[in-house]
Amino acid sequence: MNQNNWERFEPYSNILWLHYTLDKAITALRYKNIQTKIHKEYISKLKQIKNDIFNYNSVKEFVLNNF
C-alpha cells in the first residue's frame, strides 16, 4: 500500500496494522479456558472485526462507524 515508504502518513496503513494485530490475537496468542462461552463469544467478535476492517479507509472511520 505505501511501497515501503513509512515516512508519509497513510491512514490505511493503520487498518493493515489493526488487521495484523487482530489476526495474531486470534491465531497466535495462547489463552486459558478456551472452551468457555465468554472466550468463544469474544474470539467470534474479534474474527468479525478482522473480516470487516478492510471495508474502512482508516481506523478513525472504523471507530466512528462502530462505537
Secondary structure, 3 states (H helix, E strand, C coil): CCCCCCCCCCHHHHHHHHHHHHHHHHHCCCCCCCCCHHHHHHHHHHHHHHHHHHHCCCHHHHHHHHC
